[in-house]
Amino acid sequence: MKADKINITETVESARKLLEADKKISPALRAMFEMLLMIITLLAGKLGLNSRNSSKPHRLIQIGRKKQEAIKVITNREANLVV
């Protein structure tokens, strides 16, 4: 996966190799970096997704947006009622 001329896959793999090679890093810091690399990989995978190539049909995406808007309206109304 590439974004703005940066190969994300290669960059993440390079960071993983450096992380494995560094023996001075504490286990907690290593775990944090591994988690961040996983999050970056997951987000990079979503970069090119839209309603045509994702697993969710466009109609379901629209329904989800309408539900979110309805929830916002309801919560706004409840917030105005609370005094």
Stockholm file with secondary structure:
# STOCKHOLM 1.0

chainA/1-83         MKADKINITETVESARKLLEADKKISPALRAMFEMLLMIITLLAGKLGLNSRNSSKPHRLIQIGRKKQEAIKVITNREANLVV
#=GR chainA/1-83 SS CEETTEEHHHHHHHHHHHHHHCCSSCHHHHHHHHHHHHHHHHHHHHTTCCTTTSSSCHHHHHHHHHHHHHHHHHHHHHHHHCC
#=GC SS_cons        CEETTEEHHHHHHHHHHHHHHCCSSCHHHHHHHHHHHHHHHHHHHHTTCCTTTSSSCHHHHHHHHHHHHHHHHHHHHHHHHCC
//
